[in-house]
Amino acid sequence: MSLDFQLIHKDKNTRARAGILKINGIKVETPVFMPVATQGAIRNTPINLVEETGAKIILGNTYHLHIYPGESLIKKHKGLSKFLGWHYATLTDSGGFQVFSLPDKKISDEGIQFRYEKNGQKVFLTPELSIKIQEDIGADIIMVLDECVEYPCEKDYAKRAVERTIKWAKMCKDAHKKENQYLFGIVQGSVYKDLREYCAKELLKLNFPGYAIGGVSVGEGLELLKKVIEFTEPFLPENKPRYLMGVGLPEDLIESVERGMDMFDCVIPTRFGRSGTVFTVRGKIRITNKDYRRDMYPIDISCDCYTCKNFTRAYIHHLFRVKEPLGATLCSIHNIHFYQNLMKNIRKAILEDIFYDFKNDFYANYFHKL
Amino acid sequence: MSLDFQLIHKDKNTRARAGILKINGIKVETPVFMPVATQGAIRNTPINLVEETGAKIILGNTYHLHIYPGESLIKKHKGLSKFLGWHYATLTDSGGFQVFSLPDKKISDEGIQFRYEKNGQKVFLTPELSIKIQEDIGADIIMVLDECVEYPCEKDYAKRAVERTIKWAKMCKDAHKKENQYLFGIVQGSVYKDLREYCAKELLKLNFPGYAIGGVSVGEGLELLKKVIEFTEPFLPENKPRYLMGVGLPEDLIESVERGMDMFDCVIPTRFGRSGTVFTVRGKIRITNKDYRRDMYPIDISCDCYTCKNFTRAYIHHLFRVKEPLGATLCSIHNIHFYQNLMKNIRKAILEDIFYDFKNDFYANYFHKL
């Protein structure tokens, strides 16, 4: 068992990369999108139907899982995959990201003091505790505890957060002992070029098996996101996977792959699916719109997901209208499949050195410019 | 395409029967339990996972489907099966049963005037309209409009309801024209032996391809239910399927099969599943009970359903605790499978002439008498 990243091909016109990540015997083609099983389930969706979308790695949230059901129960199940009935790879975040949005947190160099929003339980999350929890949860890839700052963020504060992030990364690395589990570093630095560079260079000294760009998807928007990646990516090692945390919409993924990112996670496919917003090659549609009341087509005529092979837009519209939870399930499956298929098509375009053509075609359709 | 019922074997000690119902090319082994897709879906449950339980016929509710999405949309999909993505047989009730529980209905010989509870829409449901709606919904088996009385019910009123039921049965039969769709008669008569006999004999003159016992599961309890079946069953033709409407718990099914019933439907598997009540060979359990918080066994160790093959009680308990809708899905799948498996085991016992042994063993386990 090991983690092995092979860079297969670099697009000749962009920084887009196609690779193969082998994690404990699971083969994951990159660029890859990881659906999010926030509280121990991909919401509303039987895990076998998630597997049918082609997803090979999913993400669990340490913050939520620590409280319910607690990591000891997951450990008792021999890890997150077995707990969920999932047969492929898993990744957990450090728990930090959720904490930074809480109102009454206190951050010191030792860790983060907070109360769990749902039950008031007090937690003091230290780098060591985050690693301990993640070891017990037992995902294949785990993340260092970092300090994720808001956007916008004063440079002075961003600098202090970077220093803390570097310090915590060392502490996490020292604390992490579990075999066949791979700890990724996270580059912070808000939107400041010199801080991103500094953070990346310091983390590289710790020789993590993979690196993430964190502190994005916090309201900075696509244009700044692109800049942050452009600031940071040149300092990340070419032979290791690069994970852009918490991103995003299809266009965010495309722009980020173009700038050299390999791994992504986001709740959008399931969150949008729950409310009936579904992705198609011709853009997003709201299946609850009355236009679809008698629409006999599948959500996306070019899609071969479980939902599109079996159900019409009119049927799914009906399910939402009568508040039948199966509607959320069918839309979530479709959206997860849409994302998996998007990444597959992106990868194919990279391998054929036609990433720009792919992107232009995709946007022309997706943004109705055809 | 046709409806064909073959009586394969009668248990030598009881009135239990094993048969094969061939409906438009679908083979359904009887006794059979039909899960209920009230509003166009088995609640919370992807239909492919319902198919995996071995179910071969499901029921849709005409009352709900008439309002949302309306039968014309279902007709446009070429029938209920295609609308739902279901590959086997379907049955619809007449819409009458739901109406009888409404507060402001008005019943006359012409039909039933009511308002749809969810949107106030006024409907005048006549025998002809019920048939017209059911023809458009396009189930393989449809039901006559009948007058289902409450329990308890004065004999005078029950008698009038029986007369109306007979009259409406004739009107339904005259109105029904669709090919490859089979209209069953419904015997009413509350708990009165002579009324049940009279109703059955009158309906037999109309030569329906199958007969139901209606007006049960309205609060009369198992002892009276058994009597009603015993009153009625001797007057039903042996070579036609007998459908006991809206029943019930596992013990209700066993007692009813013992008394010669072949077909059943009930929302119990999914309704109980939604709230975390699941069936096991050792009786019902509430998965939300804290006893199951760290329970590493499947819901039922002897069960080979999707849920039991892949998930622990602790996992499902966790899903309910964090209000993850997947918990309802997994419990519904298990319960539907439990019912399918129960019917399979009942049928096997009938074929082997050991129905009583099966029943005694089942009860001993189920009611913890072992």
Interface residues (C-beta under 8 A of the other chain):
Chain A: Q39 G40 A41 I42 R43 N44 T45 P46 I47 N48 L49 H64 Y68 P69 L73 K76 H77 F83 L84 G85 R293 R294 M296 Y306 N310 F311 T312 A314 Y315 H317 H318 L319 R321 V322 E324 P325 L326 A328 T329 L330
Chain B: Q39 G40 A41 I42 R43 N44 T45 P46 I47 N48 L49 H64 Y68 P69 L73 K76 H77 F83 L84 G85 R293 R294 M296 Y306 N310 F311 T312 A314 Y315 H317 H318 L319 R321 V322 E324 P325 L326 A328 T329 L330
